[in-house]
Amino acid sequence: MPGLLRSSCLVGVGIALIGGAALMASTTDSQGHGPVARMVGIERPYLKVLSVDVAPSEVSLAWSGNASQYRVLLGDDLAKPARTIVTTEPMARLRVPQAADPRGRVNYRVESVQDGATELAVEGTVTLLPEVPPRPKVKRTAPEGAVVKWKPADYATTYDVAVSTSKKELPKKVKRLTQGGTAFATDSLKPERTYWVRVRAVGEAGVSRFSPPIKVTTPPAGSEFSIGSWNICSEACSGFGGRVGGQAAQVHASGVDILALQEAGGERVGPTTRAAFSGGPKNLVPAQGGGNSRYLFYSPEKFTQLGGGRWSLGHGRWATWARLEDTLTERPFIVVSVHLLSGHKKNGERASEMRSLMGALAGINTQDDPVVLAGDFNSGTHRSGDTVGPIVRSSGYSDTVEVADETQNAQVNTGSRRGDQAIMSHDHVDHIYASSDWKVPAWRQWANLSGTTYVGTWLSDHNMIAATVVLERDEKDAVTAPSEVVKVPAKARKDVAPGTVS
C-alpha cells in the first residue's frame, strides 16, 4: 500500500558522552511522553526522539534537540551501520536497509554532535514493513476451488489473500492465513468463473502492498456432450451410395459430438463411410483403430484421442474402441462401437461375445475410466432369454434410454425399419450403455413419423439414437483441504507501532 506509514511516539534516555564530571539525570516531560535526557541544572545538551515512521522504502525519524548537527545510524550492527546520514535538521529519512532479523527488526541511533564529538545519543529498534510478495502462481484449479502458491516475502509472519472478480478492485474483506505458509487453497469459488488473486505480506510492523494479481479461471463442474449410434446397413441393404449422403446429413444436423457406426463397410465401402461422416459442424474425424465395419468419429475440438483399436469377439464379430480425453474436464473415458451376432436363437453366442468384450475392456481399463458401450446388440429386455442385458448391468452399466431425464421416440423400436409402419413397442436392439460415472439428461431416437407411419427418405433398417451425457470432473481434482483463514479488512490499519526505544 503506497505511502503507508506506521507511527509511534518514541523517546529515549540520552547518554551523555561529553567529557567532565557533569551529572546526568532522567526525568519525564510535562506531556508524559517519556524520559528526556538533559544536564542537571542546565538545559543543554538536549535530545529527544519524537517519532519513527516506517514506509515501504524508507525510515523517517524526527527529534528535538539543541545541537548544531546530528548523525543518524540505521542497521543491524550500529558499529557498522547499513545507513548513515549527517544533518543539521531535527529529522532524517533513510533508505530501508536489509535486516538480518527474520521479523525485520533493525537498530537506529540518533547522535547529537558538537564540534565533531558526540554529546548525546538515543538508540532504539525499528521494525520494517514486510516486502511485497511476488505474483502468485496457480498450481491447481477445480470447479469450486483453486490452489495458489508464492515465494516468501522478507519479514512476513503470515499473508493476506484477496480474491475478487475484478482485476482492478479489491474486496472489502481479505483472508488472512492463520497457519502462515506460502500457499492458499480455497473451495468456495464457483465453476466457470474468472477470479483475480492478490497476496500481501503481514509482519510485525503492518502489511505490505498487494502483489500483482494472478488470473484464476475455474473449470466447469462437468462436460455435457452427445454420443450417437447408428447401424447404417451399408452393404447388407441396397442403395448405400444413394443413402449415405442423407445419413451423413442427419448425423451432422443432430450435433452429436461422438458417433458410433455399425455395418459401416469394410475395405470396399469403408473409405466412403469415413469420408461421408467426417467434417460437418462438429468437424468429426475418424478415431484411429476403427475398422471391420465398426467406426468411431469424434470432435477434435472437444476431445483428444489417447488410444484405440479393435477386438475380435468371436463368431466373426468385432468391436472398435477409443480412449478419448475430454478437453473441459481433462478426464479420459472409453467409448466402444459394438455389433453382436443377429438371430433370435443366438443368445448363447451373444453372451459369449459380450463376455469377450467385457474381458477385453477390463484389460485396457486398468484406471477404471468411465465407459460408454454403443451399438447394435441384437438384444434387449423385450427378447425372452436375453443374455446380454444381465452381463452389461452386472458390470455396472445402465441403458441410457431407461435412466435419461427426458426421452424422445423411446416408444419406437429402433430396428426392423424396412417398411413404412413403425413398431410402437418400446423394444430396442440398439443401445447406448453408460457406466455409473455418467449422468444422462436426454435420450433421442430419430424417427420421422406421421402418427405411426414413417415419412421421408428410407435411410437404414435401424434408426439413429443418441444420448446426451454429462461427465463430471474426477473427485480427486477437488480441493479437499482449504486453508484456515480469518477475514480482515482489505484496508490496512495504521495502529501498529514499528519501533521501540532501548
C-alpha positions in Angstrom: 0.0 0.0 0.0 2.0 3.1 -1.3 2.8 5.7 1.3 1.6 3.6 4.2 3.2 4.9 7.4 3.3 3.3 10.8 3.9 5.9 13.5 4.5 5.9 17.2 5.9 8.4 19.7 9.3 7.1 20.7 11.6 8.7 23.2 14.7 7.5 24.9 17.2 8.0 27.6 20.0 10.2 26.3 23.5 9.0 27.1 25.9 11.8 27.9 29.1 11.3 26.0 30.8 14.6 26.7 33.8 14.8 29.0 33.9 16.1 32.5 32.1 15.0 35.6 28.7 16.6 34.9 25.9 14.7 36.4 23.1 13.2 34.1 19.5 12.7 35.2 16.4 11.2 33.6 13.1 12.9 34.0 9.7 12.8 32.3 8.4 15.7 30.2 5.2 17.6 31.0 3.2 15.7 28.4 4.2 12.3 29.9 5.9 11.2 26.7 8.7 9.5 28.4 12.2 10.3 29.6 14.1 13.3 28.5 17.9 13.5 28.6 19.3 16.7 30.0 22.1 18.0 32.1 21.3 18.6 35.8 20.8 22.3 36.4 21.2 23.3 32.7 19.1 22.9 29.6 21.9 21.7 27.3 22.8 19.3 25.8 19.2 18.1 25.0 18.0 15.2 22.7 14.6 13.6 22.4 13.3 11.3 19.7 9.7 12.3 18.8 8.7 9.7 16.2 9.8 6.9 14.0 7.8 6.4 10.7 8.1 3.4 8.5 7.2 3.4 4.8 7.9 0.6 2.3 11.1 2.2 1.1 12.3 4.5 3.9 12.5 5.1 7.6 11.9 8.6 8.9 12.9 9.9 12.3 12.1 13.2 14.0 13.6 14.5 17.2 14.1 17.7 19.2 17.4 18.8 20.4 19.7 21.8 20.6 22.8 20.5 18.9 24.2 22.2 15.8 24.5 18.8 14.0 23.1 15.3 14.2 24.2 11.9 13.0 21.7 9.1 12.3 22.7 5.5 12.0 20.5 2.5 10.9 21.3 -1.2 10.6 21.7 -4.5 12.4 25.1 -3.6 13.9 25.4 0.1 14.7 29.2 -0.3 14.8 28.9 -1.0 11.1 25.6 0.7 10.2 24.0 0.0 6.9 22.8 3.6 6.6 24.3 6.8 7.9 23.3 10.4 7.5 24.5 13.7 9.0 22.1 16.6 9.1 21.6 20.0 10.8 17.8 19.5 10.7 15.9 17.6 13.5 14.7 14.9 11.1 16.1 12.4 8.7 14.9 9.9 6.0 17.0 6.8 5.4 16.5 4.2 2.7 15.3 0.9 4.2 18.2 -1.5 4.8 18.2 -5.2 4.6 17.5 -6.7 8.0 19.2 -9.9 9.2 16.3 -10.4 11.7 13.6 -12.5 10.0 10.9 -10.3 11.5 12.5 -7.1 10.1 13.9 -5.5 13.3 16.9 -3.1 12.8 18.5 -0.7 15.2 18.8 3.0 15.0 20.7 5.7 16.8 20.4 9.5 16.8 23.5 11.3 17.9 23.9 14.9 19.0 27.1 16.1 17.5 29.0 19.2 18.7 32.3 20.2 17.2 32.6 16.7 15.7 32.2 14.9 19.0 29.1 13.0 20.1 27.4 14.6 23.1 24.3 12.6 23.4 22.8 9.5 21.7 19.4 7.9 21.7 19.1 4.3 20.5 16.1 2.1 19.6 14.7 -0.6 17.4 12.5 -0.1 14.4 10.6 -2.9 12.7 10.4 -2.7 8.9 7.3 -3.4 6.8 7.3 -6.8 5.1 8.3 -6.9 1.4 5.7 -7.2 -1.3 5.3 -10.8 -2.3 5.8 -11.8 -5.9 2.9 -12.5 -8.1 1.4 -15.9 -7.0 1.2 -18.9 -9.3 -1.8 -21.1 -10.0 -1.0 -24.7 -9.0 -4.4 -26.2 -9.4 -8.0 -25.4 -10.3 -11.2 -27.2 -9.6 -14.8 -26.3 -10.3 -15.3 -24.9 -6.8 -11.7 -24.0 -5.8 -8.1 -23.4 -6.6 -4.6 -23.6 -5.1 -2.1 -20.8 -5.5 1.4 -20.5 -4.2 4.0 -17.8 -4.0 7.6 -17.2 -2.9 8.1 -16.0 0.7 8.5 -12.3 1.3 11.0 -10.8 3.8 9.8 -10.1 7.3 6.4 -11.8 6.7 4.8 -13.7 9.6 1.8 -14.7 7.5 -0.1 -13.4 4.4 -3.4 -11.9 3.4 -5.1 -13.2 0.2 -7.6 -11.1 -1.7 -9.9 -13.0 -4.1 -12.1 -10.8 -6.3 -13.9 -10.9 -9.6 -12.3 -7.6 -10.7 -8.7 -7.1 -11.8 -8.8 -3.5 -10.6 -10.8 -3.6 -7.4 -10.2 -5.3 -4.1 -12.9 -6.9 -2.0 -13.8 -5.3 1.3 -12.5 -8.3 3.3 -9.5 -10.4 2.6 -8.5 -13.8 4.0 -5.6 -14.0 6.5 -3.8 -17.3 6.8 -3.9 -18.4 10.4 -1.3 -21.0 10.0 1.1 -19.0 7.8 2.8 -20.6 4.9 3.1 -19.5 1.2 0.1 -21.3 -0.3 -3.6 -20.7 -0.3 -6.3 -23.3 -1.0 -10.0 -22.5 -1.3 -13.1 -24.5 -2.1 -15.5 -21.5 -2.0 -15.4 -20.5 -5.7 -17.9 -21.1 -8.4 -17.5 -23.2 -11.6 -16.6 -21.4 -14.9 -15.8 -18.1 -13.3 -12.8 -15.9 -13.5 -11.2 -14.5 -10.4 -8.2 -12.4 -9.6 -5.9 -13.3 -6.6 -3.5 -11.0 -4.9 -1.3 -11.6 -1.9 0.2 -9.2 0.7 2.7 -10.0 3.5 1.8 -9.4 7.1 4.6 -8.6 9.5 5.1 -7.1 13.0 5.1 -3.6 11.6 2.0 -4.0 9.4 1.2 -5.2 5.9 2.9 -4.7 2.6 1.2 -3.6 -0.6 -0.6 -6.3 -2.6 1.3 -8.3 -5.2 0.3 -8.1 -8.8 -2.9 -10.1 -9.4 -3.0 -13.6 -11.0 -5.9 -14.7 -13.1 -7.7 -17.9 -11.9 -10.4 -19.4 -14.1 -12.3 -22.3 -12.6 -13.3 -25.2 -14.9 -16.8 -26.4 -15.4 -18.2 -28.9 -12.9 -18.9 -31.2 -15.8 -18.8 -31.6 -19.5 -22.0 -32.2 -21.5 -22.0 -33.7 -24.9 -23.9 -36.1 -27.2 -23.0 -39.6 -28.2 -24.8 -41.1 -31.2 -25.0 -44.7 -32.5 -26.3 -46.0 -35.8 -26.4 -49.2 -37.8 -26.3 -47.7 -41.3 -26.6 -51.1 -43.1 -24.1 -50.1 -45.8 -23.7 -53.4 -47.5 -26.5 -55.7 -46.3 -29.0 -53.1 -47.5 -29.0 -52.0 -51.2 -28.5 -48.5 -52.4 -25.9 -47.3 -49.9 -24.5 -44.8 -52.4 -27.8 -43.1 -52.6 -28.4 -43.3 -48.8 -25.1 -42.3 -47.3 -25.5 -38.6 -48.1 -28.8 -38.4 -46.3 -27.3 -40.4 -43.4 -24.4 -38.1 -43.1 -26.7 -35.0 -43.3 -28.8 -36.4 -40.4 -25.7 -37.1 -38.3 -24.3 -33.6 -38.9 -27.7 -31.9 -38.2 -28.1 -33.9 -35.0 -25.0 -32.2 -33.5 -23.6 -35.3 -31.9 -20.0 -35.0 -30.7 -19.2 -38.7 -30.9 -20.6 -41.2 -33.3 -20.5 -45.0 -33.3 -21.3 -46.7 -36.5 -22.1 -50.3 -37.2 -22.4 -52.1 -40.6 -20.4 -49.2 -42.0 -18.4 -51.1 -44.6 -15.1 -52.8 -44.9 -12.3 -52.3 -47.5 -14.8 -51.6 -50.3 -17.3 -49.3 -48.6 -15.3 -48.1 -45.6 -13.5 -45.2 -47.3 -16.9 -43.9 -48.5 -18.2 -44.1 -44.9 -15.2 -42.4 -43.4 -15.3 -39.6 -45.9 -19.1 -39.0 -45.7 -19.4 -38.8 -41.9 -16.2 -36.7 -41.4 -16.5 -33.0 -41.1 -19.8 -31.2 -40.5 -20.4 -28.5 -37.8 -18.6 -30.6 -35.2 -15.7 -31.3 -37.6 -15.9 -35.0 -36.9 -12.8 -37.1 -37.5 -12.5 -40.9 -37.6 -10.9 -42.4 -34.5 -7.7 -44.3 -35.0 -8.3 -48.1 -34.8 -11.7 -48.3 -36.4 -12.4 -51.0 -39.0 -14.2 -54.2 -39.7 -17.4 -52.1 -40.4 -17.3 -50.6 -36.9 -16.2 -47.0 -36.7 -16.0 -44.2 -34.2 -16.0 -40.5 -35.0 -15.3 -37.6 -32.6 -15.0 -33.9 -32.5 -11.3 -32.9 -32.1 -12.4 -29.6 -30.7 -13.8 -31.3 -27.6 -11.7 -34.5 -27.3 -8.2 -35.8 -27.8 -7.7 -39.4 -28.7 -5.3 -41.2 -26.4 -5.6 -44.7 -27.8 -7.8 -47.1 -29.7 -8.1 -50.4 -31.5 -10.3 -53.4 -32.3 -11.3 -56.6 -30.6 -12.4 -59.8 -32.2 -15.4 -61.1 -30.2 -15.8 -64.4 -31.9 -18.3 -65.6 -34.5 -17.0 -63.1 -37.0 -18.0 -60.2 -34.7 -15.8 -57.2 -33.8 -15.9 -54.1 -31.6 -14.0 -50.9 -32.1 -12.8 -48.8 -29.1 -11.2 -45.4 -28.5 -9.9 -43.8 -25.4 -10.7 -40.1 -25.5 -9.8 -37.2 -23.1 -12.5 -34.6 -22.6 -11.0 -31.1 -23.0 -13.1 -29.4 -20.4 -12.7 -31.8 -17.6 -9.4 -33.2 -18.6 -10.8 -36.6 -17.9 -10.3 -39.7 -20.0 -13.0 -42.1 -21.0 -13.6 -45.0 -23.3 -16.3 -45.4 -26.0 -16.9 -48.7 -27.8 -18.8 -49.4 -31.1 -20.4 -52.8 -30.8 -22.3 -55.1 -33.2 -23.2 -58.6 -31.8 -24.5 -61.6 -33.7 -28.0 -61.4 -35.0 -30.7 -64.1 -34.7 -33.4 -64.9 -32.2 -31.8 -68.2 -31.3 -28.3 -66.9 -30.8 -28.5 -65.9 -27.2 -25.6 -68.2 -26.2 -23.3 -66.8 -28.9 -24.2 -63.2 -28.0 -23.5 -63.9 -24.3 -20.1 -65.3 -25.3 -19.3 -62.3 -27.4 -20.4 -60.0 -24.6 -18.1 -61.7 -22.1 -15.2 -61.4 -24.6 -15.9 -57.7 -24.9 -16.1 -57.1 -21.2 -12.9 -59.1 -20.7 -11.1 -57.1 -23.4 -12.4 -53.9 -21.9 -11.1 -54.8 -18.4 -7.7 -55.4 -20.0 -7.4 -51.8 -21.2 -9.4 -50.0 -18.5 -7.0 -50.5 -15.6 -7.7 -47.0 -14.3 -11.4 -47.6 -14.1 -12.2 -44.8 -16.6 -15.8 -44.0 -17.5 -17.1 -46.2 -20.4 -19.9 -45.9 -23.0 -20.9 -49.0 -25.0 -22.9 -48.0 -28.1 -24.2 -50.1 -30.9 -26.4 -52.9 -32.3 -26.5 -55.6 -29.6 -29.3 -57.5 -31.3 -30.7 -58.0 -27.9 -33.0 -56.2 -25.4 -35.3 -56.7 -22.5 -38.1 -57.5 -24.9 -36.5 -60.7 -26.0 -37.0 -63.8 -24.0 -33.8 -65.4 -22.8 -31.9 -62.1 -23.1 -28.3 -62.8 -22.1 -26.7 -59.6 -23.0 -28.6 -57.2 -20.7 -27.7 -59.1 -17.4 -24.0 -59.2 -18.3 -24.0 -55.4 -19.0 -26.0 -54.5 -15.9 -24.0 -56.7 -13.6 -20.9 -54.8 -14.7 -22.4 -51.5 -13.5 -23.9 -50.2 -16.8 -27.3 -48.6 -17.4 -29.2 -48.3 -20.6 -29.4 -44.6 -21.2 -32.9 -44.7 -22.5 -34.0 -46.1 -19.1 -32.2 -43.5 -17.0 -32.5 -40.4 -19.1 -34.3 -37.4 -17.6 -36.0 -36.8 -21.0 -36.6 -39.1 -23.9 -37.9 -38.7 -27.5 -39.4 -41.5 -29.5 -38.5 -44.1 -26.9 -41.7 -46.0 -27.7 -40.5 -46.8 -31.2 -38.5 -49.9 -31.9 -35.0 -48.9 -33.1 -34.8 -51.8 -35.6 -37.0 -53.5 -38.2 -37.3 -50.4 -40.3 -37.7 -51.8 -43.8 -41.4 -50.9 -44.1 -43.3 -47.6 -43.5 -45.1 -48.7 -40.4 -43.3 -48.1 -37.1 -43.4 -50.7 -34.4 -44.5 -48.9 -31.3 -43.3 -51.5 -28.8 -40.6 -49.7 -26.7 -38.4 -52.5 -28.0 -34.7 -51.8 -28.7 -31.9 -53.8 -30.2 -29.7 -50.7 -30.4 -28.4 -49.4 -27.1 -26.1 -46.8 -25.5 -25.0 -48.3 -22.2 -23.2 -46.0 -19.8 -21.1 -46.8 -16.7 -22.1 -45.2 -13.4 -19.8 -42.2 -13.9 -22.3 -40.6 -16.3 -25.4 -38.5 -15.9 -27.9 -38.7 -18.7 -30.1 -35.7 -19.2 -31.6 -36.9 -22.5 -32.0 -39.7 -25.0 -33.4 -39.4 -28.5 -34.3 -41.6 -31.5 -34.6 -40.2 -35.0 -37.9 -41.5 -36.2 -39.6 -39.2 -38.8 -43.2 -40.2 -38.2 -46.7 -39.1 -39.1 -48.6 -40.9 -36.4 -47.1 -44.4 -36.6 -46.1 -44.1 -40.3 -42.6 -43.2 -41.4 -42.4 -40.4 -43.8 -39.4 -39.1 -45.8 -36.5 -41.0 -47.3 -35.7 -44.5 -46.1 -32.1 -44.4 -44.8 -31.4 -47.7 -42.9 -33.2 -50.7 -41.3 -32.2 -49.1 -37.9 -32.9 -45.7 -36.5 -30.2 -43.4 -35.2 -30.1 -43.0 -31.4 -28.2 -40.5 -29.3 -27.7 -39.9 -25.6 -26.8 -36.6 -24.0 -24.4 -37.3 -21.2 -22.6 -35.4 -18.6 -19.1 -36.3 -17.4 -18.2 -34.7 -14.1 -14.6 -33.9 -13.1 -12.8 -36.5 -11.2 -13.4 -36.2 -7.4 -9.6 -36.3 -6.9 -9.4 -32.9 -8.6 -11.4 -31.2 -5.8 -9.8 -29.0 -3.2 -10.3 -31.1 -0.1 -8.1 -29.2 2.4 -8.9 -25.5 2.2 -6.6 -23.1 4.1 -7.6 -22.0 7.6 -8.3 -18.3 7.4 -9.9 -15.4 9.2 -11.4 -12.4 7.5 -9.8 -9.0 7.9 -10.4 -5.6 6.3 -8.6 -5.1 3.0 -7.9 -1.5 4.1 -4.9 -1.8 6.4 -5.0 -0.4 9.9 -2.4 2.2 10.9 -2.1 1.5 14.6 0.9 -0.9 14.5 3.9 0.6 16.2 7.1 -0.2 14.2 9.7 0.7 16.7 10.8 0.7 20.4 13.5 2.5 22.3 16.1 0.7 24.3 
